[in-house]
């Protein structure tokens, strides 16, 4: 099966080698190298653009815990249906009349669990194991299908056999079963993510493409290990200006080369980046060559960092094209987002009132000045608003920025930040470490100046230095937290923060916001990148 992967950001054009004159064209003699050592050109000279990588994963892709997950699903379903029986009927004996005899609901719970488990196996028969642990709602499709069939099947069985199955028990058992299935899947997905992050589980992968495309993909994979792709070898076409590999003989040679690398590395996947250079014929013939194997083929459509929900396949004359839908900044999702902001910020202000009062008192007692710091920030469409934070710095800290910027070698871009900032107070260091200083911004969220999740709220002086690209940050409300918060916080430099914010602005979803809120808790407790 061929799947698509959003194209990575390239790191720049590949450099050409004057000494290559007279040699075969790079597209005819692609450089092949294992990812664990520097790149080698066809003439054998090292290219130090490829950093060394760590050891290959200990477990291959086929070691995904599909069977253990199925076992825990069956156990969880049995617990859920039995708990539903206890909750609905109590401890007294309860039976189900079938014909002239009867059967206890304990037996019915076991039978329902067995049928449900079997339907789960059928529902995922055509699903790749990797997709069961992928991000997004599609990974839960097999659970929803099986649950719907169970509910409909039990109803049809009851009607056909005139068996009076308790509707109340079903109304408890089916939702409870679906809930435990979802929780079980989330737990296993988190486990697989942790194994992939520790490089203990992954797909040994060969990457084919231009030097810049390969380097860009390597950079993406270094920052996001959730795909499980572990690059063990690279087939590099160094000359970006070369014509596509369209000649049949050259295509066959390249396909053969990739097959040899896959066999030599024991690889389970191949990623093609810059498919326009190698040509459609190469992708088609490579897919033919991989038929009958367990090697997955992934092709980058080179559309940039665009959410999969905005990519729609379009078939034209036997060719697969990709339609990129426009960015949706309004609509029902935005209304629901605002309702969620109002509800959660109001609840948060009430629930956290004792903590807010205690922090305010600590600030007033240990440092002269107000407890709450007010600052002008820029919100959606460039509208300025007053942002509230607990004061974590000495009074008049803004006046010291110019001197600190000149002394800080790490200050890059419009954003200023530094480690061991001398303006931060003792209490300030504690509340900044765990982002407690941000909690008064719940008032901004309630007022509509901000959202719970969004880009970082910039200062007017930062916006003054924005170019056209950076201005896209202002297309949506800034957030109390965001993708930047869970991706490194202050450890991110200006360029990295901009890329992350733009990705959020153009690809946000309500489910994505909920995921970021959940990840924020972990990021705050770990205090990673907080200073």
Secondary structure, 3 states (H helix, E strand, C coil): CEEEECCCCCCCCCCCCHHHCCCCCCCCCCEEEECCCCEECCCCCEECCCCCCCCCCCECHHHCCHHHHHHHHHHHHHHHHHHHHHHHHCCCCCEEEECCEEEEHHHHHHHHHHHHHHHHHHHCCCCCHHHHCCCCHHHHHHHHHHHHHHHHHHHHHHHHHCCCCCHHHHHHHHHHHHHHHHHHHHHHHHHHHHHHHCCCECEEEEEEEEHHHHHHHHHHHHHCCCCCEEEEEEEEECCCCCCCCCCHHHHHHHHHHHHHHHHHHCCCEEEECCHHHHCHHHHHHHHHHCCCCCCEEEEECCCCCCCHHHEEEEEECCEEEEEECCCCCCCHHHHHHHHHHHHHHHHHHHHCHHHHHHHHHHHHHHCCCCCEEEEEEECHHHCEEEEEEECCECCCHHHHHHHHHHHCCCCCCCCCCCCCCCCECHHHHHHHHCCHHHCCHHHHHHHCCCEEECCCCEEHHHHHCCCCCHHHHHHCCCEEECCCHHHCHHHCCHHHHHHHHHHHHHHCCHHHHHHHHHHHHHHHHHCCCCC
